[in-house]
């Protein structure tokens, strides 16, 4: 659907004998040839997967919060170009924390001209 929308989310996990919960909110704008999104999450997650962002983490550290942004541009003949950025605050079991920066660039073809 075209236009501006808010996309809320919630994550409940149980892993390694511990429970994790987080919430997220994304602001998305979409037209026929262009889409953009900006969002974030807060709360502990272990190996979070953001399927709508095509992002999955397989890190041993917990993610306490994250933020993301991206855009997709439709090209002629069913092709599209997508770019994104994600920031995650990670906490190791030792208590040490760090920031993970992820940049992505994608190219797709829908098969529809």
GINORCOR-V729965 format. One record per helix or strand of 2 or more residues. SS is the DSSP state (hx for helix, st for strand). FROM is the first residue (numbers start at 1). TO is the last residue. Records with the same first field share a line. If there is no record, write none. Layout:
BEGIN
SS->FROM-TO ; FROM-TO
END
This chain:
BEGIN
st->3-15 ; 18-30 ; 34-46 ; 49-50 ; 55-56 ; 62-74 ; 79-91 ; 97-109
hx->51-53 ; 76-78
END
